[in-house]
Amino acid sequence: MVSSRIELSVIIPVIERYDNIEEIYHDYKQNIKSTNMAFEIIYIVDSHFDEVLENLKKLNKKGEKIKIIKLAKTFSETTALNIGFDNSSGDIILTLPAYQQVQANEIPRLIKALDSHDMVVGRRWPRKDSGFNRLRSKIFNLLLKRVSDLQLHDAGCNVRAFKRDIINEVNVYGDLYRFFPIIADRYGFKVVELNVAQSDRDISRRTYPTSAYLRTLLDILTILFLIKFTKKPLRFFGLLGIGLFFIGSIATLYIVGERIFLGVGLANRPALLLSSLLIVFSIQVMAIGLIGEIIIFTHAKELKEYTVYEIIN
C-alpha cells in the first residue's frame, strides 16, 4: 500500500541539455511508481527554457502532479538542485537529468540499494558512448581517484539516490554537485556506486569549450583542498611556500655565487629580481597558511566535518 506521506522526492533540473520532456517524464514516472513509494516530481527549469516550461504546464493541465520551479536567471546545476532540495519533502531524494543517461528501469534498483547505504551513485556500465566521451570520462575520474578516498568510476553520472540526512549535513555550492558523493563520503556517510545500464540516447559524442575543461580542473583542485586541507591550510600553503622559497633561494645563491667566484656583474640581471620575488612571494604564501590556521583555531567549534551515525546506550 502506498503511503499518503511523501517518501521519495524526485528532482530534475533542466539547466543545459534535455530530451523530449513528455516522453522522458512518463518513462521516469512509470518506473518510479514501481517502487510503491509515495513520491513527488520536481522540475527546476532554467529561465531561458520557455518551451520546456510550456510542456510541463501542459502535463500539469492533463492532471500530472508536477511541481515546477522556474528560475529567474541562469544558475548552476548545484544551485538548481539546492532549490529543489529546499522545496522537497521526501526522506529519500532521487536526482535525475532531464536527458536519459541510464535506462529508467534501473531506478528501482537504485532506491532498493539505499536499504544498506546512505547514497547510491549510478555508474553507466557497460559504456556505449563514443571513444572520445569514454576517454574524457576516464581521465576525469582518474584525477578524482588521486584526490579522494572514494574510488568513483563515473562521477559524471547525474543519477543519484540518497537519504535526506545527507543534505541536512553536507553543503555543496558552485559546480561541486558532481563531487557530492566524495564530500558525503568525507563526512562518514555510506556511499556506493551501482552499475546501471546506459541509455542508448546517451551515446553521441559531446564536445565542450576549453574553458569548461579548465573549470573542471579548478573544481578538482577545490575538492582536493576541501577534503585534505580544510582544517589544515598551513600544510597546503606551507608546502607551496617552501617549494617557492627553495627555488628562489637556489636561484639567488647561484647568481650570488657567479658574482663572487666568476666576477659576473649583478646589474641588468632579471633573474636576480625574479628569484628575490619568489622568496618574498613564498613568505606571503606561508603567511596566508598561518592566517588560515588562526581562523580555523578561532572557529574550530563551529566547523563540523563528521556525522554521528548512531548512539547506543
Backbone bond lengths (Angstrom), bond angles and torsions (degrees), N, CA, C in turn:
res aa  C-N    CA-C-N  psi(-1)  N-CA   C-N-CA  omega(-1)  CA-C   N-CA-C  phi
1 M - - - 1.474 - - 1.534 109.82 -
2 V 1.333 116.58 132.81 1.451 121.59 -178.51 1.524 110.01 -82.66
3 S 1.319 116.20 129.03 1.461 121.42 -179.71 1.524 110.25 -71.01
4 S 1.348 116.05 151.91 1.466 120.28 176.72 1.524 110.83 -80.13
5 R 1.314 116.22 -20.07 1.465 120.74 178.14 1.527 109.16 -80.73
6 I 1.325 115.97 136.91 1.462 120.04 -179.21 1.528 109.87 -65.25
7 E 1.322 115.89 122.71 1.463 121.54 178.95 1.525 112.06 -105.23
8 L 1.323 116.12 -32.20 1.466 121.48 -174.51 1.525 110.04 -127.53
9 S 1.319 115.88 124.50 1.469 121.16 175.66 1.525 108.57 -107.72
10 V 1.316 115.46 121.86 1.467 121.48 179.69 1.525 107.88 -104.05
11 I 1.318 116.64 120.38 1.462 121.56 -175.22 1.524 109.09 -115.08
12 I 1.328 115.67 124.44 1.467 121.68 -176.87 1.530 108.88 -125.42
13 P 1.329 118.63 103.67 1.462 120.41 176.86 1.530 110.89 -82.86
14 V 1.317 116.37 136.18 1.470 120.86 174.76 1.526 106.30 -112.48
15 I 1.321 115.33 90.14 1.461 121.27 -172.45 1.525 111.96 -113.87
16 E 1.325 117.36 -42.48 1.463 120.18 -177.95 1.532 110.96 -123.53
17 R 1.330 115.52 -76.90 1.464 120.56 -177.98 1.527 110.92 -95.55
18 Y 1.323 114.88 156.46 1.466 119.02 170.57 1.526 108.93 -159.19
19 D 1.327 115.33 150.00 1.459 121.88 174.89 1.526 108.68 -97.09
20 N 1.321 116.79 -168.69 1.461 121.78 175.79 1.531 108.92 -57.10
21 I 1.320 116.32 109.93 1.461 121.66 -170.72 1.525 112.41 -59.61
22 E 1.320 117.27 -47.90 1.467 120.24 -176.45 1.523 111.09 -66.39
23 E 1.315 116.29 -42.48 1.468 120.27 -178.39 1.525 111.61 -64.36
24 I 1.327 115.82 -47.14 1.465 118.67 -177.20 1.528 110.52 -70.69
25 Y 1.336 117.99 -30.93 1.465 120.83 176.89 1.525 110.47 -61.41
26 H 1.323 116.90 -49.94 1.467 120.49 -178.76 1.530 111.21 -65.49
27 D 1.329 116.51 -35.51 1.464 120.25 178.05 1.526 110.30 -64.09
28 Y 1.332 115.78 -47.05 1.470 120.26 177.48 1.534 110.46 -61.72
29 K 1.331 115.88 -49.10 1.464 120.52 -174.30 1.528 111.63 -60.09
30 Q 1.321 116.32 -42.98 1.464 120.38 -179.00 1.524 111.40 -57.92
31 N 1.317 116.70 -41.86 1.462 120.32 -177.93 1.525 112.19 -80.57
32 I 1.319 117.34 -28.57 1.465 120.10 175.32 1.527 110.11 -67.66
33 K 1.330 116.73 -38.74 1.468 120.93 179.41 1.523 111.83 -61.37
34 S 1.329 116.92 -29.84 1.466 120.09 -178.07 1.524 112.58 -69.53
35 T 1.341 117.74 -10.41 1.468 120.42 176.18 1.530 111.31 -77.78
36 N 1.344 116.91 -12.56 1.472 122.58 -178.18 1.528 112.50 60.35
37 M 1.315 115.96 31.48 1.459 121.33 177.00 1.525 109.09 -110.91
38 A 1.332 115.63 146.82 1.459 119.76 172.58 1.525 107.53 -71.66
39 F 1.320 117.45 125.84 1.461 119.45 -172.18 1.523 111.55 -134.53
40 E 1.314 114.16 162.89 1.457 122.50 171.84 1.524 107.72 -131.56
41 I 1.320 116.39 148.19 1.460 121.38 178.49 1.521 108.06 -118.32
42 I 1.324 115.57 124.34 1.463 121.85 -176.18 1.528 108.94 -119.78
43 Y 1.313 116.01 124.36 1.466 121.96 174.90 1.523 108.90 -104.60
44 I 1.317 116.64 131.08 1.464 121.44 172.30 1.516 106.41 -111.66
45 V 1.330 116.60 114.13 1.465 121.51 -169.73 1.526 110.57 -109.48
46 D 1.325 115.77 129.38 1.457 121.96 176.17 1.532 110.16 -61.77
47 S 1.317 116.38 151.60 1.466 121.46 -171.77 1.528 113.74 -61.45
48 H 1.336 118.61 -28.98 1.464 118.87 -174.45 1.533 113.80 -96.72
49 F 1.344 117.09 7.94 1.464 119.84 177.10 1.533 110.36 -98.25
50 D 1.326 115.65 66.24 1.470 120.56 -178.01 1.524 111.96 -64.43
51 E 1.328 116.67 -35.70 1.468 120.38 -179.28 1.528 110.67 -63.67
52 V 1.330 115.71 -42.08 1.466 120.20 177.90 1.521 110.03 -62.21
53 L 1.315 115.91 -43.71 1.466 120.93 -179.14 1.530 110.94 -60.29
54 E 1.328 116.56 -42.72 1.462 120.33 179.87 1.523 111.25 -65.46
55 N 1.334 116.86 -40.40 1.468 120.36 178.77 1.527 111.46 -63.58
56 L 1.322 116.50 -39.29 1.463 120.32 178.92 1.527 111.05 -68.68
57 K 1.324 116.43 -37.41 1.468 120.03 177.29 1.530 110.84 -64.32
58 K 1.327 116.41 -36.84 1.465 120.27 177.32 1.526 110.79 -64.02
59 L 1.333 115.59 -40.03 1.464 119.35 177.22 1.524 110.57 -63.45
60 N 1.327 115.97 -39.48 1.467 120.36 177.25 1.524 111.18 -60.57
61 K 1.323 115.96 -42.85 1.465 120.45 -179.11 1.521 111.71 -66.49
62 K 1.329 115.91 -25.65 1.469 120.57 178.44 1.529 112.01 -81.11
63 G 1.329 115.77 0.11 1.459 119.40 177.39 1.514 114.89 102.44
64 E 1.329 117.09 1.33 1.463 119.94 177.88 1.531 109.03 -76.64
65 K 1.310 115.90 128.00 1.464 120.43 -177.49 1.526 109.72 -87.07
66 I 1.310 114.37 91.30 1.461 121.07 -179.23 1.521 108.55 -120.93
67 K 1.314 116.30 132.49 1.463 120.27 172.92 1.531 107.23 -91.66
68 I 1.321 116.24 122.40 1.466 121.45 -176.67 1.523 109.10 -113.95
69 I 1.313 115.81 126.45 1.465 121.20 178.18 1.526 107.79 -120.50
70 K 1.322 116.59 115.33 1.462 120.75 178.33 1.519 109.29 -96.36
71 L 1.315 116.36 129.11 1.456 121.31 179.49 1.523 110.24 -81.06
72 A 1.330 116.34 149.31 1.462 121.16 -178.14 1.522 111.88 -73.21
73 K 1.333 116.82 -27.48 1.463 121.68 177.09 1.523 108.02 -153.77
74 T 1.305 116.04 -177.23 1.461 119.99 -178.22 1.523 110.64 -75.93
75 F 1.327 116.28 124.54 1.456 122.37 175.93 1.522 108.73 -122.86
76 S 1.320 115.84 171.80 1.463 120.29 178.11 1.526 110.02 -73.72
77 E 1.324 115.41 164.04 1.464 120.01 177.95 1.523 110.60 -61.93
78 T 1.327 116.61 -36.94 1.460 120.25 179.37 1.524 111.15 -61.29
79 T 1.331 116.57 -44.58 1.462 120.56 178.38 1.523 110.99 -62.18
80 A 1.328 116.29 -43.53 1.466 120.47 178.98 1.522 110.91 -60.47
81 L 1.315 116.65 -42.97 1.463 120.00 179.83 1.522 111.44 -67.37
82 N 1.326 117.26 -39.31 1.468 119.88 177.21 1.527 111.01 -61.13
83 I 1.333 116.55 -37.62 1.465 120.16 175.63 1.522 109.86 -64.02
84 G 1.326 115.76 -40.67 1.460 119.83 176.78 1.514 112.29 -62.94
85 F 1.333 116.58 -42.20 1.467 120.29 178.26 1.529 110.63 -59.53
86 D 1.341 115.43 -44.05 1.466 120.12 -177.64 1.528 112.32 -65.19
87 N 1.321 116.55 -26.22 1.462 120.71 -177.33 1.525 113.07 -104.37
88 S 1.319 116.68 14.57 1.464 121.08 179.06 1.520 109.70 -108.79
89 S 1.331 116.44 164.24 1.462 119.71 -177.14 1.524 113.89 -133.87
90 G 1.320 118.71 -4.87 1.459 121.10 -178.38 1.518 113.03 -74.05
91 D 1.323 116.25 150.31 1.465 120.75 176.03 1.526 111.38 -75.47
92 I 1.323 116.08 -19.31 1.461 121.79 175.84 1.521 108.01 -117.52
93 I 1.319 115.84 136.62 1.462 121.12 -178.58 1.524 108.89 -119.99
94 L 1.304 115.28 134.09 1.461 121.89 176.86 1.520 107.97 -122.30
95 T 1.328 117.10 121.87 1.460 120.51 176.26 1.520 108.81 -103.08
96 L 1.316 115.28 132.42 1.463 122.19 -179.35 1.524 109.06 -131.39
97 P 1.323 118.29 145.09 1.463 120.17 175.22 1.520 110.79 -77.67
98 A 1.329 116.56 159.92 1.463 121.11 178.30 1.523 111.38 -78.40
99 Y 1.298 116.70 -0.78 1.463 123.39 172.97 1.526 106.48 -122.42
100 Q 1.307 117.50 154.43 1.461 119.28 -171.30 1.529 110.90 -88.12
101 Q 1.329 116.09 102.71 1.462 121.36 176.77 1.521 111.62 -80.95
102 V 1.330 116.14 -38.86 1.466 120.84 -177.84 1.526 109.18 -127.66
103 Q 1.320 115.81 164.37 1.459 119.84 176.89 1.531 109.23 -64.17
104 A 1.311 116.67 129.97 1.467 120.79 -175.59 1.522 112.76 -62.06
105 N 1.332 117.42 -24.62 1.473 119.06 -179.24 1.522 112.85 -71.93
106 E 1.342 116.98 -1.65 1.467 120.97 175.86 1.526 111.75 -84.49
107 I 1.326 117.28 -11.38 1.468 121.13 -176.05 1.529 112.82 -57.42
108 P 1.337 120.27 -47.11 1.468 119.35 179.34 1.527 113.25 -58.46
109 R 1.333 118.09 -35.39 1.471 120.95 178.17 1.523 111.12 -64.59
110 L 1.323 116.24 -40.22 1.468 119.99 178.13 1.524 110.80 -61.64
111 I 1.332 116.00 -45.69 1.464 120.21 -179.18 1.526 110.56 -65.22
112 K 1.321 116.96 -41.79 1.465 121.56 -179.38 1.523 111.36 -61.58
113 A 1.325 117.30 -36.20 1.467 121.16 -178.55 1.521 112.40 -65.33
114 L 1.337 117.59 -16.73 1.467 120.81 178.15 1.524 112.12 -72.52
115 D 1.320 117.45 -7.58 1.468 119.63 177.02 1.522 111.06 -61.54
116 S 1.327 116.64 -29.97 1.467 120.39 -176.74 1.525 113.18 -123.34
117 H 1.340 117.26 6.76 1.463 120.74 179.85 1.527 109.76 -140.06
118 D 1.332 115.29 163.92 1.463 120.30 178.31 1.525 112.08 -92.73
119 M 1.324 116.33 -27.56 1.465 120.97 178.88 1.519 109.17 -144.49
120 V 1.318 115.30 136.98 1.465 121.54 176.82 1.526 107.71 -121.52
121 V 1.317 115.64 123.40 1.461 122.12 -177.60 1.523 109.09 -108.59
122 G 1.316 116.91 127.08 1.457 120.07 179.08 1.519 111.70 -72.13
123 R 1.325 115.24 139.23 1.471 121.34 172.76 1.525 108.22 -122.25
124 R 1.318 116.88 116.85 1.460 120.16 179.72 1.533 109.31 -68.89
125 W 1.325 114.92 110.14 1.463 119.09 -177.63 1.525 110.35 -153.15
126 P 1.319 117.43 131.21 1.473 127.00 -2.38 1.529 111.44 -73.94
127 R 1.330 115.85 151.43 1.453 120.64 179.38 1.524 109.96 -75.60
128 K 1.325 115.60 133.55 1.459 121.33 -179.40 1.525 112.29 -110.82
129 D 1.328 116.88 -9.89 1.454 118.72 -172.50 1.525 112.17 -77.31
130 S 1.324 116.55 -176.04 1.460 122.04 -172.79 1.522 111.73 -65.22
131 G 1.338 114.69 157.74 1.462 120.05 178.41 1.515 111.82 -59.88
132 F 1.340 117.11 -34.20 1.463 120.96 179.13 1.522 110.52 -64.08
133 N 1.332 116.37 -45.53 1.468 120.34 178.52 1.521 111.25 -61.09
134 R 1.336 116.02 -43.28 1.465 119.96 -178.53 1.523 111.28 -66.34
135 L 1.337 116.75 -39.62 1.469 120.26 179.26 1.517 110.78 -64.29
136 R 1.326 116.31 -45.58 1.467 120.24 179.64 1.525 110.75 -61.50
137 S 1.334 116.45 -43.21 1.461 121.00 179.09 1.528 111.15 -64.22
138 K 1.325 116.40 -40.05 1.464 120.20 -179.07 1.522 111.36 -64.39
139 I 1.334 116.57 -42.93 1.470 120.39 179.33 1.526 110.19 -64.26
140 F 1.331 116.46 -45.30 1.463 121.49 -179.67 1.524 111.23 -59.91
141 N 1.325 116.52 -47.36 1.466 120.19 -178.32 1.523 111.98 -70.95
142 L 1.330 117.12 -29.96 1.466 120.32 176.17 1.522 110.53 -65.55
143 L 1.333 116.73 -41.48 1.465 120.45 177.08 1.526 110.76 -63.10
144 L 1.334 116.25 -40.67 1.466 119.79 179.25 1.521 111.52 -63.52
145 K 1.320 116.54 -38.33 1.464 120.04 179.95 1.524 111.18 -63.82
146 R 1.336 116.23 -27.21 1.462 120.41 179.70 1.523 112.25 -72.35
147 V 1.328 116.44 -26.71 1.465 119.34 -174.88 1.522 112.91 -107.03
148 S 1.339 117.51 -5.86 1.463 119.85 -174.20 1.515 111.36 -130.48
149 D 1.331 115.49 151.35 1.466 120.64 174.52 1.526 111.12 -79.62
150 L 1.332 117.21 -21.26 1.462 121.44 179.25 1.523 108.83 -84.82
151 Q 1.318 116.62 117.38 1.461 121.59 -174.36 1.531 110.98 -90.26
152 L 1.330 116.04 82.32 1.458 121.04 177.81 1.525 110.59 -82.94
153 H 1.336 115.70 144.48 1.459 121.06 177.54 1.525 112.24 -105.58
154 D 1.338 117.14 -14.26 1.463 120.22 -176.28 1.524 109.97 -150.72
155 A 1.332 115.67 68.02 1.468 119.95 -179.51 1.525 111.64 -68.11
156 G 1.334 116.94 -14.21 1.454 120.37 179.72 1.513 114.23 -82.20
157 C 1.333 117.06 -3.94 1.466 120.03 178.38 1.527 109.18 -82.23
158 N 1.323 116.20 124.54 1.469 120.89 -175.57 1.519 113.60 -93.60
159 V 1.320 117.17 9.43 1.464 121.20 178.28 1.523 108.14 -90.81
160 R 1.327 116.26 107.79 1.465 120.99 -174.59 1.524 109.76 -142.94
161 A 1.314 114.79 142.02 1.467 120.83 175.78 1.522 107.84 -124.87
162 F 1.323 116.61 137.67 1.463 119.02 -178.90 1.523 110.33 -157.79
163 K 1.316 114.46 163.82 1.462 121.04 -179.74 1.528 110.15 -84.79
164 R 1.324 115.46 150.87 1.465 120.20 -176.54 1.526 112.13 -60.89
165 D 1.327 117.09 -27.08 1.466 119.95 179.61 1.523 111.60 -52.38
166 I 1.327 116.41 -32.43 1.464 119.64 -176.52 1.522 111.02 -66.46
167 I 1.345 117.86 -47.54 1.466 118.42 -178.37 1.523 111.37 -72.21
168 N 1.336 117.22 -18.87 1.464 119.68 174.59 1.523 111.57 -73.29
169 E 1.334 116.74 -23.32 1.461 121.47 -175.84 1.527 112.94 -106.44
170 V 1.327 117.15 -32.19 1.466 121.63 -171.24 1.522 110.01 -112.06
171 N 1.314 116.72 129.18 1.461 121.81 177.12 1.525 109.89 -107.05
172 V 1.321 116.34 134.83 1.465 120.63 174.00 1.523 107.98 -124.69
173 Y 1.309 116.45 151.49 1.459 121.41 -176.59 1.526 108.70 -148.08
174 G 1.339 115.54 174.23 1.462 120.06 177.78 1.517 111.79 58.70
175 D 1.341 116.00 -125.48 1.465 121.95 178.53 1.525 111.29 -110.05
176 L 1.325 116.62 27.66 1.465 119.88 -172.27 1.524 113.95 -88.37
177 Y 1.342 118.58 3.10 1.468 117.91 -177.93 1.527 111.77 -61.91
178 R 1.321 117.40 -33.57 1.464 118.85 179.77 1.528 111.29 -63.08
179 F 1.349 116.35 -21.15 1.464 120.90 178.82 1.528 111.99 -99.33
180 F 1.326 116.58 8.42 1.463 121.61 -178.00 1.530 112.33 -52.32
181 P 1.344 119.80 -45.10 1.472 119.62 179.09 1.524 112.81 -60.64
182 I 1.333 116.70 -36.18 1.465 120.49 -179.57 1.524 110.35 -66.60
183 I 1.340 116.18 -42.96 1.465 119.93 179.70 1.525 110.21 -67.44
184 A 1.342 116.96 -40.82 1.470 120.54 178.31 1.523 110.69 -61.86
185 D 1.316 116.73 -41.47 1.466 120.91 177.28 1.526 110.51 -62.78
186 R 1.329 115.94 -37.58 1.473 120.86 178.80 1.530 110.94 -62.22
187 Y 1.325 117.06 -30.96 1.465 121.75 179.30 1.523 112.80 -83.13
188 G 1.315 117.09 -4.74 1.457 120.51 176.40 1.516 115.47 100.63
189 F 1.325 118.37 5.66 1.459 120.53 177.19 1.527 110.11 -75.70
190 K 1.326 115.43 152.90 1.463 121.04 -179.92 1.527 109.05 -84.93
191 V 1.314 115.08 109.80 1.465 121.54 -177.41 1.519 109.13 -114.23
192 V 1.326 116.87 133.80 1.463 120.89 179.93 1.525 108.99 -134.79
193 E 1.319 115.11 149.13 1.460 121.49 176.17 1.527 108.38 -102.91
194 L 1.324 116.67 132.82 1.463 121.55 -176.42 1.527 109.52 -119.99
195 N 1.330 116.10 126.76 1.462 120.46 177.27 1.523 110.17 -67.94
196 V 1.329 115.93 125.95 1.463 121.45 178.21 1.528 108.55 -131.86
197 A 1.318 116.07 151.85 1.463 121.02 -176.98 1.526 110.77 -70.92
198 Q 1.321 115.97 129.01 1.457 120.52 178.41 1.526 110.42 -73.48
199 S 1.326 115.60 142.21 1.458 120.19 178.58 1.524 110.65 -73.52
200 D 1.321 116.20 146.55 1.465 120.89 176.84 1.527 111.53 -66.71
201 R 1.333 117.03 -16.85 1.468 120.55 179.06 1.528 112.46 -81.25
202 D 1.314 116.32 -7.14 1.468 120.61 -173.15 1.528 111.43 -106.25
203 I 1.321 117.38 26.90 1.467 119.07 -171.79 1.525 113.45 -107.83
204 S 1.326 118.81 -8.01 1.459 120.12 -177.72 1.525 110.70 -72.17
205 R 1.335 115.33 150.81 1.463 120.68 179.91 1.523 109.84 -69.92
206 R 1.328 116.15 135.16 1.458 121.54 179.88 1.519 109.55 -120.71
207 T 1.301 116.26 134.09 1.459 121.18 178.32 1.523 109.10 -119.74
208 Y 1.322 115.62 148.05 1.458 121.98 -179.31 1.526 108.84 -130.92
209 P 1.322 118.00 155.06 1.466 120.02 177.66 1.525 111.34 -65.94
210 T 1.324 115.26 158.95 1.467 120.45 -179.00 1.524 111.34 -56.35
211 S 1.326 116.95 -35.85 1.467 120.48 -178.65 1.525 111.69 -60.30
212 A 1.345 117.25 -31.84 1.469 120.52 179.84 1.527 110.67 -65.61
213 Y 1.331 116.72 -38.69 1.466 120.18 178.90 1.528 110.79 -70.09
214 L 1.330 116.29 -36.86 1.466 119.61 177.72 1.527 110.55 -65.57
215 R 1.336 116.50 -40.38 1.467 119.88 177.70 1.527 110.73 -63.67
216 T 1.330 115.90 -37.52 1.464 119.56 178.71 1.522 110.83 -63.48
217 L 1.338 116.77 -42.48 1.469 120.09 178.20 1.529 110.76 -62.46
218 L 1.329 116.47 -40.84 1.467 119.89 177.84 1.527 110.92 -65.48
219 D 1.330 116.87 -37.16 1.468 120.47 177.58 1.526 110.98 -64.40
220 I 1.335 116.44 -39.27 1.470 120.02 177.98 1.525 110.00 -64.92
221 L 1.342 116.49 -40.38 1.468 120.04 176.30 1.526 110.09 -62.93
222 T 1.334 116.51 -39.46 1.467 121.02 178.19 1.519 111.20 -61.69
223 I 1.335 116.15 -46.53 1.464 119.40 -178.01 1.521 110.56 -67.17
224 L 1.338 117.00 -33.61 1.468 120.27 175.24 1.523 110.25 -60.80
225 F 1.327 116.49 -46.13 1.462 120.35 -179.33 1.524 110.85 -65.74
226 L 1.347 117.37 -43.23 1.466 120.95 -178.17 1.523 111.70 -63.84
227 I 1.332 116.72 -36.62 1.460 120.54 -176.80 1.525 111.84 -80.26
228 K 1.321 115.84 -44.37 1.465 120.24 -170.90 1.527 114.25 -93.56
229 F 1.340 117.05 -30.88 1.463 117.97 -167.24 1.527 114.78 -129.02
230 T 1.332 118.47 13.17 1.461 119.65 -178.49 1.522 111.74 -57.27
231 K 1.322 116.61 -43.52 1.464 120.48 179.35 1.523 112.33 -100.93
232 K 1.332 117.02 4.57 1.464 120.42 179.84 1.524 109.83 -136.12
233 P 1.332 118.11 57.82 1.469 119.83 -175.82 1.522 113.66 -61.98
234 L 1.346 117.25 -29.24 1.461 119.01 -178.49 1.524 111.55 -65.23
235 R 1.321 117.09 -29.03 1.466 119.07 178.78 1.526 110.87 -64.71
236 F 1.326 115.94 -39.98 1.465 119.76 179.63 1.523 110.85 -72.83
237 F 1.336 115.59 -56.74 1.456 119.13 -177.24 1.527 111.51 -69.54
238 G 1.338 116.43 -30.71 1.458 119.86 178.06 1.517 111.94 -66.14
239 L 1.328 116.74 -45.99 1.467 120.20 178.27 1.524 111.07 -62.61
240 L 1.336 115.92 -42.58 1.460 119.71 178.17 1.527 110.78 -63.83
241 G 1.335 115.93 -44.23 1.458 120.21 -179.88 1.518 112.56 -64.72
242 I 1.335 116.98 -41.65 1.469 120.44 178.76 1.525 110.59 -62.75
243 G 1.332 116.50 -40.68 1.465 120.15 178.40 1.516 111.62 -61.46
244 L 1.331 116.51 -46.18 1.464 120.50 179.00 1.525 111.23 -65.72
245 F 1.347 116.21 -39.59 1.465 120.36 179.13 1.530 110.68 -63.37
246 F 1.315 116.13 -40.87 1.465 120.71 179.90 1.532 110.76 -63.89
247 I 1.323 116.90 -45.89 1.469 120.41 179.72 1.524 110.69 -63.51
248 G 1.344 116.11 -46.07 1.458 120.10 179.87 1.517 112.53 -63.25
249 S 1.338 117.21 -40.15 1.468 121.11 -179.14 1.521 111.44 -67.37
250 I 1.334 117.10 -44.31 1.466 120.65 179.06 1.523 110.50 -61.17
251 A 1.346 116.01 -44.26 1.463 119.77 179.89 1.530 111.02 -63.45
252 T 1.331 116.70 -42.14 1.469 120.60 179.87 1.525 110.95 -65.24
253 L 1.326 118.02 -44.88 1.466 121.45 178.53 1.525 111.52 -61.41
254 Y 1.316 116.21 -38.15 1.466 119.98 179.39 1.529 110.63 -64.14
255 I 1.345 115.86 -45.05 1.468 120.00 -179.32 1.523 110.88 -66.17
256 V 1.338 117.29 -42.57 1.468 121.13 178.08 1.527 110.16 -65.11
257 G 1.343 116.39 -38.70 1.468 120.08 177.44 1.516 111.76 -61.61
258 E 1.333 116.73 -39.45 1.467 119.82 176.72 1.527 110.87 -61.94
259 R 1.339 114.75 -37.71 1.473 118.67 -179.32 1.521 110.77 -68.24
260 I 1.333 118.50 -41.49 1.464 122.11 -175.24 1.526 111.64 -75.04
261 F 1.336 116.29 -46.20 1.464 119.64 -171.19 1.530 114.42 -96.92
262 L 1.329 116.85 -24.46 1.465 118.97 -177.23 1.519 112.81 -114.60
263 G 1.319 116.12 -5.96 1.453 120.10 177.81 1.516 114.59 72.04
264 V 1.319 116.92 20.58 1.468 120.43 178.37 1.528 109.02 -76.00
265 G 1.311 116.65 128.48 1.453 120.60 -177.56 1.525 112.51 -67.76
266 L 1.333 115.34 153.84 1.464 120.66 179.19 1.523 112.35 -91.45
267 A 1.340 115.68 -15.22 1.463 118.90 -179.89 1.529 110.10 -67.94
268 N 1.307 114.92 147.99 1.466 121.33 179.40 1.530 112.23 55.59
269 R 1.342 115.93 41.01 1.475 120.55 176.85 1.530 108.85 -115.98
270 P 1.325 118.44 89.35 1.474 120.68 179.18 1.527 112.26 -57.74
271 A 1.336 117.06 -28.95 1.464 120.56 -179.06 1.524 110.97 -62.13
272 L 1.342 116.67 -33.98 1.466 119.95 178.91 1.524 110.42 -66.18
273 L 1.326 115.81 -42.75 1.464 119.93 178.46 1.530 110.53 -63.97
274 L 1.328 116.02 -42.69 1.458 120.20 -179.33 1.526 111.41 -63.80
275 S 1.329 117.25 -44.99 1.464 120.40 -179.52 1.524 111.14 -64.95
276 S 1.331 117.01 -37.15 1.467 120.48 178.00 1.527 110.77 -66.23
277 L 1.338 115.44 -40.37 1.464 119.44 177.74 1.524 111.43 -64.55
278 L 1.334 116.91 -36.04 1.463 120.21 177.54 1.523 110.94 -61.87
279 I 1.325 116.50 -40.87 1.468 120.36 179.24 1.528 110.53 -64.50
280 V 1.333 115.85 -45.96 1.465 119.91 179.51 1.532 110.34 -62.88
281 F 1.334 115.80 -43.96 1.464 120.39 -179.07 1.522 111.02 -64.03
282 S 1.331 117.20 -38.57 1.468 120.31 179.71 1.525 111.29 -62.78
283 I 1.326 116.26 -38.12 1.469 120.24 178.16 1.530 110.10 -65.73
284 Q 1.334 116.36 -39.32 1.464 120.22 178.53 1.532 111.12 -65.51
285 V 1.328 116.47 -40.59 1.466 120.48 179.20 1.525 110.29 -62.24
286 M 1.335 116.86 -45.16 1.468 119.91 178.70 1.526 111.11 -65.05
287 A 1.333 116.32 -33.53 1.467 119.96 177.81 1.531 110.55 -65.08
288 I 1.333 117.09 -36.87 1.471 120.59 176.04 1.520 109.82 -60.47
289 G 1.336 116.34 -42.81 1.459 120.57 177.69 1.518 112.12 -61.17
290 L 1.328 116.78 -41.22 1.468 120.81 178.74 1.529 111.13 -65.06
291 I 1.333 115.99 -41.88 1.466 119.49 177.68 1.526 110.00 -62.33
292 G 1.339 115.52 -41.00 1.461 119.59 176.98 1.513 111.84 -60.16
293 E 1.319 117.18 -42.49 1.466 121.35 178.57 1.528 111.05 -61.83
294 I 1.336 116.48 -39.77 1.469 120.65 179.13 1.530 110.14 -64.19
295 I 1.341 116.25 -42.64 1.468 120.54 179.12 1.524 110.45 -63.66
296 I 1.337 116.68 -44.88 1.465 121.02 179.01 1.525 110.42 -61.02
297 F 1.326 116.84 -43.64 1.465 121.09 -179.60 1.527 110.52 -62.53
298 T 1.336 116.06 -40.98 1.462 120.72 -177.87 1.525 112.01 -67.56
299 H 1.346 117.00 -35.72 1.470 121.15 -175.09 1.522 112.21 -111.77
300 A 1.323 117.05 22.29 1.470 120.59 -174.76 1.527 112.63 -56.81
301 K 1.331 117.10 -37.94 1.467 119.98 -177.42 1.527 112.49 -68.37
302 E 1.333 116.37 -22.87 1.462 120.11 -178.49 1.525 112.15 -87.34
303 L 1.326 116.68 -14.24 1.463 120.76 -176.20 1.518 109.77 -94.33
304 K 1.321 115.28 118.47 1.458 120.02 -179.55 1.520 109.31 -118.80
305 E 1.314 117.18 122.37 1.464 120.44 179.90 1.530 110.91 -126.79
306 Y 1.324 115.49 28.80 1.461 119.36 -179.86 1.527 108.97 -139.28
307 T 1.313 115.77 165.53 1.458 122.17 176.17 1.517 108.66 -134.34
308 V 1.317 117.28 128.46 1.467 121.32 175.51 1.518 107.52 -81.56
309 Y 1.317 117.32 116.80 1.463 121.20 -176.52 1.524 111.79 -78.37
310 E 1.340 116.42 -40.06 1.462 119.00 -177.18 1.521 109.36 -163.06
311 I 1.324 116.57 144.21 1.465 122.46 173.58 1.520 107.78 -120.34
312 I 1.318 116.09 122.62 1.462 121.27 -178.43 1.515 108.81 -115.64
313 N 1.324 117.05 121.60 1.467 121.64 177.89 1.528 109.79 -97.03
